[in-house]
Amino acid sequence: MKKINIILHRNKCIGCGSCVLESPLFFKICKKDGKSILLNSKFKNNIYILKNINIFFLKSLIKAYNVCPVKIIKITKKTKN
Ligand code: SF4
């Protein structure tokens, strides 16, 4: 089964919340600073990475990608380990 990865460059998030509305299983607004959090991901150098997501979720993630006004959500195909 095909898998995808999501990357979120957090430092440029303006906290609009659109990604949460489109894909609440993956995104949440942080109560401390109002920016988006990519749930269950790894966080390093202000970048969230979540790997090996089932392709089943692609549609809602594409919606989140499309509504993000600063285009900081990236969706990539899983690369070989
Ligand atoms: S849609 Fe983009 S700018 Fe808005 S909260 Fe989500 S990641 Fe941040």
Boltz pocket constraint, residues with backbone or C-beta under 6 A from the ligand:
constraints:
  - pocket:
      binder: B
      contacts: [[A, 12], [A, 13], [A, 14], [A, 15], [A, 16], [A, 17], [A, 18], [A, 19], [A, 20], [A, 34], [A, 35], [A, 36], [A, 64], [A, 67], [A, 68], [A, 69], [A, 70], [A, 71], [A, 72], [A, 73]]
      max_distance: 6.0
